[in-house]
């Protein structure tokens, strides 16, 4: 092995894997505080919330862990450089100063995602050309060969905002909501990270029964079962950081093995039902791939013909993303459907908690149930709300629990 290669390995170890770095976690807008609490549970300090994400500092070991354990984060990027650039020469000069050999393998393909806002440099194609040239110049100055070809193996996110250029390296690859189990899908499936965030906000761990009576592909019930059973969401997929220079694969493999230890059995059941037989088949296949089939009861059933006694357990959470609009089919009325859902919950599940996605204020009024909290967010391009009711609050109101 050439001496310069050994020196590079030492530099990578010292500057990448032995130090803390600044990272940015992309979060589904509306659920930033949910992810903030999750990062706190993982002992990640110095967090700064911004719209659509969280900035924080930590080590690479913790980034590996977050990729395998986080249920609500969509993507993580590592901050490489922040500088002001009003002219092309300045952009190329500042970019060429970065030690790219520590972050990028020059023999592997590199892609860019570039956004510009309120900046003199706004031509994304030209920005990419200048950055590629700067990176090649840096590698040549270090005696490294490589063409930095186009492709998705490695990716840089570049943002120009008020003439300030921020360059970040993608650590994730495919978004973290791609757990790997959801191959069978129905129309308008809910993203796994969004389902997990909804369940976090609903406090699913306070219940021993989870019910999704309009389960579709089963995302909500599967995420709930995996969460309670302690099955880490990212154990069976790969990440972009595994392609970084001199990645310590053995160290990462040991961490993955440690996190793969089977969790203890818990008293929890996730019920997933739907009136559509194809949805039930898809849900069952996805649950089996996710490793939670034994913690679920999946059956074809009409929610409006069920009763609380059908679901044994002391406390129950109804979590659902009902069909609305085109998903209901021609001739169906969204408002009438939500009115019917609210009436059913009031009649048969009035002492239980719920987390229900509602498409607009008119549907919320038709639903006609009191809620404790509301979270606004976008789902499938539509502005919707998550209505949350806490089981303890409603039970105190009904005299089931004493006031604390």
Secondary structure, DSSP 8 states (H G I E B T S, - for coil): --HHHHHHHHHHIIIIISSEEEEEEEE-TT-HHHHHHHHHHTT--S-EEETTEEEEEEEHHHHHHHHHH-SSEEEEEEEEEEEE-SSHHHHHHHHHTS-GGGT--TTS-EEEEEEEES-S---HHHHHHHHHHHHHHHHHHTT------BSSSEEEEEEEETTEEEEEEES-SS-TT--S---S--TT---HHHHHHHHHHHTGGG-SEEEETT-TT-HHHHHHHHHHHT--TTTTS--GGGGSTT--HHHHHHHHHHHTS-----S-EEEEEES-HHHHHHHHHHHHHHT-GGGEEEEE--GGG--GGGS-SS-EEEEE----GGGG-TT--HHHHHHHHHHHHHHH-TTSEEEEEE-SHHHHHHH----SEEEEEEETTEEEEEEEE-HHHHHHHTTSS---
